[in-house]
Amino acid sequence: MDRRTVLSLSATAVAAPLAIPVAAHAAGSPARTPDARLRAILREIDPKRIEATVRRLAAFGTRHTLSSPTDPVRGIGAARDWIFQQLQGYASKSAGRMTVELQSFVQPVSPRIPAPTTITNVIATLRGSVAPERIYVVTGHYDSRASDVMDAESDAPGADDDASGVAVIMELARVLATRDSEATLVFAAVAGEEQGLYGSDHMAQAYRDANADIQAMFSNDIVGTGDAHDGTRPANRTVRLFVEGVPTSETPAQANTRRSVGGENDGPSRQLGRFVEDVAPEGTDVRVVWRRDRYLRGSDHISFLLRGYPAGRFTEPRENFAHEHQDVRVENGVQYGDLVEFCDFGYIARVARVNAAALWSLAQAPGTPRGVVIDTTQLTNETTLRWQPGTEPDLAGYEVVWRETTAPDWEHVVKVGKVSEVTIDLSKDNVFFGVRAVDTSGNRSPAAAPQPGS
């Protein structure tokens, strides 16, 4: 096929058949029933196994980063060894595709780290069979804390924050270990989050040093219940996903360009949020929040954002702060503390299914298009887009999507074939464009927003 395809769309054709309207979702992907493999994955996610994981992690008493690394019963070391053992068991059923490692480093003295401390991430990697260099990461943090962030002795069961997130990544590792994924999937239980995101920071920097192609990362942090632990305003179908617009890693030059052309809502993480909404399992409401995280708070996805990787944070819809960062106690008849009894294991399974649908759909689809530019070398009311052609063996072609500048999600899509350049008779000054890849099975990548170029 010719490198250049020209589509002549008149101004009135935006709502006409040539500008194919989105069939079911304003976000831009045609609604599709999950394929048989994904349906099987979603069915196998087991709330009872998730409950067993949360209970076991809470039973270590405390998992504070500064607690004992060697006590076989209590503390972060015992939790680390148990997680490692469980993941190794899952890997043993992967026909060699999954490997498990302890990624340890010494964190120097720093705020909330009073003496050099060894911090260990437990990482399971399921190597892809078609595009192993393309990586998708999911994390939960296995450290916990009491009211005093420096208190390594008091009980800190950390059931919701964040045994729930660790249970999600462990259940995903268990279910997906036996599957053949096209791209690489990484399931990580990270430590040091409560002390300053130290574990994920080290992990993200190791990937950046290796020039790893991480195309998405999700942190699962406080995903234990949908109803604020107290039965009020039940929202058991809702999962929040925080995704930034302007990239954390944006350079001054990139910021200057953005101020000229826009794109505050089109960073890679924002596109990731749109993708997750498209593929979320039926019956679940993914509430995408256009912020990096909650007010003045953060989680392990920020470590990846700092390195320029697209990332988001899954969390429950309504927190109960009596059960986060609190000593276990009863005051005025109110139970404080992050206890197992306040978790909803069916809800955690729902969050795991959202993660599974997103990760599996990303890993089986082509990669997000690279090098997408919008031609700004001449004044014209047409729009020319160019991108680097993908190398996936099952790549079928590309779609161009666009929306009004005031619209939150993609509104129109047109198939352009297996090309790397297209000209559309629609002014780039009036709308936002994106390009996404499609394979022969109909799997779609997240869209990539173009940058000004030639």
ABEGO torsion letter per residue (X at the ends): XBABBBBBBBAAAAABAABBBBAABAAGBBBBBBBAAAAAAAAABBAAAAAAAAAAAAAAGBABAABBAABAABEAAAAAAAAAAAAAAAAAAAGGABBBBBBBBBBBBBBGBABBBBBBBBBBBBBBAABAABBBBBBBBABBBBABAABAABBBAGAAOAAAAAAAAAAAAAAAAABBBABBBBBBBBBGAAAGGAAAAAAAAAAAAAGBBBABBBBBBGAABAAGGAGBGBAAABBBBBBBBBBAABBAAAAAAAAAAEGAAABAAAAAAAAAAAABBBGBBBBBBBBABBBGBBBAAAAAAAAGBBBBBBBBABBBAAABGBBBBBBGGBBBEBBAAABBAAAAAAAAAAAAAAAAAAAABBBBBBGBBBBAABBBABBBBBBBBBABAABAEBBBBBBBAABABBABBBBAEBBABBBBBBBAAABBBBBBBBBAAGBBBBBBBBBBBX
